[in-house]
């Protein structure tokens, strides 16, 4: 009974974090002004990040450079503002620090810079690079006998990059049981539906490269994500393929490729906030 209560408490904590993150992600998108900060791409990964940061990763919020901390790599750089929101929800950065985003002299820009003191392990921007870096970190853990786990989040469109599969081969070769990749399968990218750009069968491909594959049918269901990410580890690297919705939570953004880049006007922002706050508490 105690174990069930602990799991329920963890899931509730992750859901509360996701609610807060969705609101703050919209605020950051509006603050981004003309660059739009990829609102649609960021909203699709809110629950994934909430579970990773608030339900899975082992770290010390007051000591980010602790050697045995788990590492998170955001390879999908178009979700940067959602990661910033996750850092605030996990109490790694403060709300005041969060809202220095896109401000002169601020440390949080439209793409992230390496800053382990603020929980940012990887400077993103170019797609397809994060998994390779994550493989290196996982190998370093083994060779240095410093136990930690590495999580890397990729977009499904990003998996068009050949470097992703080079890293996947390496991870399987080295039997990296301390590596988990997560695919944000929202089925869209900047040019439209992912299947129209390059139709690949992601689940079968990861299996073909020797990875353990866990499919999450609803990547916005915190309990499903929590179960997948906390399931017993196998004998090699693991990938979580999470089916998500681009722009999740805002009706005019959902499954709309325009919101890969589009800028929020004040009227749009107010409408989106009303939609979100009407469904979830403003924390």
C-alpha positions in Angstrom: 0.0 0.0 0.0 2.9 2.4 0.8 4.5 1.7 -2.6 1.2 2.5 -4.4 0.8 5.7 -2.5 4.4 6.7 -3.3 3.8 6.0 -7.0 0.5 8.0 -6.9 2.2 10.9 -5.2 5.0 10.9 -7.8 2.5 10.9 -10.6 0.5 13.7 -9.0 3.7 15.7 -8.6 4.6 15.2 -12.3 1.1 16.2 -13.3 1.3 19.4 -11.2 4.6 20.2 -12.8 3.2 19.6 -16.3 0.3 22.0 -15.6 2.7 24.7 -14.5 5.0 24.1 -17.4 2.4 24.4 -20.1 1.4 27.8 -18.8 5.0 29.0 -18.5 5.9 27.6 -21.9 3.1 29.7 -23.4 4.4 32.7 -21.5 7.9 32.2 -22.8 6.7 31.7 -26.4 4.9 35.0 -26.2 8.1 36.7 -24.7 10.1 35.3 -27.7 8.6 38.0 -29.9 9.4 37.6 -33.6 11.2 34.2 -33.4 8.1 32.4 -31.9 10.3 30.0 -29.9 8.7 27.0 -31.5 5.5 26.9 -29.4 4.0 23.8 -31.1 7.2 21.7 -30.7 7.6 22.7 -27.1 4.0 22.0 -26.0 4.2 18.5 -27.4 7.0 17.5 -24.9 5.6 19.1 -21.7 4.5 15.9 -20.0 7.6 14.0 -21.1 9.9 16.6 -19.5 7.7 16.8 -16.4 8.1 13.1 -15.8 11.8 13.1 -16.6 12.7 16.0 -14.3 10.1 15.5 -11.5 9.7 11.7 -11.5 12.7 10.0 -12.9 16.1 11.8 -12.8 18.3 11.5 -9.8 20.0 14.8 -9.0 20.5 17.4 -6.3 18.8 20.7 -7.1 21.3 22.6 -4.9 24.4 21.0 -6.5 24.0 20.7 -10.3 27.6 19.7 -10.9 27.4 16.7 -8.6 29.3 14.0 -10.5 26.7 11.2 -10.0 23.8 13.3 -11.2 21.6 11.9 -14.0 22.0 13.8 -17.3 19.3 15.0 -19.6 20.1 16.0 -23.2 17.6 17.9 -25.3 18.6 17.0 -28.8 15.3 18.4 -30.2 16.3 22.0 -29.9 12.9 23.2 -31.0 11.6 22.3 -27.5 14.0 24.6 -25.6 11.4 26.7 -23.9 9.7 23.6 -22.5 13.0 22.5 -21.0 13.4 25.9 -19.4 9.9 25.6 -17.9 10.9 22.1 -16.6 14.0 23.5 -14.9 11.8 26.0 -13.1 9.2 23.3 -12.2 11.9 21.1 -10.8 13.3 24.0 -8.7 16.6 24.0 -10.5 16.2 27.6 -11.5 13.9 30.2 -10.0 10.9 31.8 -11.6 12.8 35.1 -11.8 15.6 33.4 -13.7 13.1 31.7 -16.0 11.7 35.0 -17.1 15.0 36.4 -18.1 14.3 34.5 -21.2 15.1 36.4 -24.4 16.1 39.5 -22.4 19.3 41.5 -22.9 21.9 40.1 -20.6 19.8 37.0 -19.7 21.2 33.5 -19.7 18.3 31.8 -21.4 18.1 32.3 -25.1 16.0 30.8 -27.9 18.4 27.9 -28.1 20.2 26.7 -25.0 23.8 27.2 -24.0 25.8 24.7 -22.0 25.3 25.7 -18.3 25.4 22.8 -15.9 25.0 25.2 -12.9 21.5 25.7 -14.3 20.9 22.1 -15.2 21.6 22.5 -19.0 24.0 19.7 -20.1 24.0 20.4 -23.8 24.0 23.4 -26.2 21.4 22.6 -28.8 20.6 24.1 -32.1 21.7 21.7 -34.9 19.4 18.7 -35.0 20.7 15.2 -34.9 23.6 15.8 -32.5 22.2 15.1 -29.1 22.1 11.3 -29.1 25.8 11.1 -30.0 26.6 13.3 -27.1 24.4 11.2 -24.8 26.2 8.1 -26.0 29.5 9.7 -25.0 28.2 10.6 -21.6 26.9 7.1 -21.0 30.3 5.7 -22.0 32.0 8.1 -19.7 29.9 6.9 -16.8 31.0 3.3 -17.4 34.7 4.1 -17.9 34.9 6.4 -14.9 32.9 4.0 -12.7 30.6 6.9 -11.8 27.0 5.6 -11.9 24.4 7.8 -13.6 21.7 7.5 -16.2 21.5 9.6 -19.4 18.2 10.6 -21.0 18.1 12.1 -24.5 14.9 13.6 -26.1 14.7 13.6 -29.9 11.9 14.6 -32.3 10.6 12.2 -34.9 11.5 14.5 -37.7 15.0 14.7 -36.3 15.3 11.0 -36.7 15.7 11.7 -40.5 19.3 12.6 -39.6 21.9 9.9 -40.3 23.9 10.9 -37.2 21.0 9.6 -35.1 21.5 6.1 -36.4 25.3 6.2 -36.2 24.8 6.9 -32.5 22.1 4.2 -32.2 24.6 1.7 -33.6 27.3 2.7 -31.1 24.9 2.6 -28.1 23.9 -1.0 -29.0 27.5 -2.0 -29.6 28.6 -0.8 -26.2 25.5 -2.2 -24.5 24.7 1.1 -22.8 22.1 0.1 -20.2 22.5 3.5 -18.7 21.0 5.3 -21.8 17.4 6.0 -22.5 16.3 7.9 -25.7 12.8 9.3 -25.9 11.2 10.1 -29.2 8.6 12.9 -29.4 6.5 11.3 -32.1 4.1 14.2 -32.9 4.2 13.2 -36.6 4.9 16.7 -37.8 7.9 18.8 -38.6 8.5 22.3 -40.1 7.6 21.2 -43.7 4.5 19.3 -42.8 3.6 15.7 -41.9 6.7 13.7 -41.1 5.4 10.8 -43.2 5.3 13.2 -46.2 8.8 14.4 -45.7 10.4 11.0 -45.1 8.2 8.0 -44.3 10.2 5.8 -41.9 8.9 3.2 -39.5 10.5 4.4 -36.3 9.6 1.5 -34.0 10.9 -1.1 -36.4 14.0 0.8 -37.1 15.0 1.2 -33.4 14.3 -2.5 -32.9 16.4 -3.3 -35.9 19.3 -1.4 -34.4 19.1 -3.6 -31.3 17.4 -1.2 -28.9 14.7 -2.2 -26.4 11.6 -0.3 -27.6 8.7 0.8 -25.3 5.7 2.5 -27.0 3.6 5.0 -25.1 0.3 5.4 -26.9 -0.5 8.8 -25.2 2.7 10.8 -24.6 0.6 13.3 -22.6 -0.5 10.7 -20.1 1.8 11.2 -17.1 1.0 7.8 -15.6 1.9 6.0 -18.9 5.2 7.9 -19.2 6.1 7.3 -15.6 5.5 3.6 -15.9 7.6 3.4 -19.1 10.5 5.4 -17.8 10.6 3.6 -14.5 10.3 0.0 -15.9 13.2 -2.4 -15.2 16.2 -1.9 -17.4 17.2 -4.5 -20.0 20.6 -5.5 -21.4 21.2 -2.6 -23.7 19.9 0.9 -24.6 16.2 1.7 -24.4 14.0 4.0 -26.4 10.6 5.3 -25.4 8.5 6.1 -28.5 5.8 8.5 -27.2 2.9 9.5 -29.4 2.2 13.2 -28.9 0.3 16.1 -30.4 2.1 19.1 -31.7 0.8 22.2 -29.9 -1.0 20.1 -27.3 -3.4 22.0 -25.1 -4.1 24.9 -27.5 -6.8 24.0 -30.1 -5.6 26.4 -32.8 -2.0 25.1 -32.5 -2.7 21.3 -32.3 -1.5 19.5 -35.4 -0.9 22.8 -37.2 2.5 23.0 -38.9 2.3 26.8 -38.8 3.1 26.6 -35.1 6.5 25.3 -35.7 7.6 28.9 -36.1 4.6 31.2 -35.8 4.5 34.1 -33.4 1.9 34.6 -30.7 0.0 37.9 -30.9 -1.5 39.3 -27.7 -4.9 38.2 -28.7 -3.7 34.6 -29.5 -1.8 34.5 -26.2 -4.8 35.5 -24.2 -7.0 33.0 -26.0 -4.5 30.2 -25.4 -4.1 31.1 -21.8 -7.8 31.1 -21.3 -8.0 27.7 -22.9 -5.3 26.2 -20.7 -6.3 27.9 -17.4 -9.9 26.9 -18.0 -8.8 23.2 -17.9 -6.0 23.3 -15.4 -5.3 25.4 -12.3 -3.0 28.4 -12.6 -0.2 27.6 -10.2 
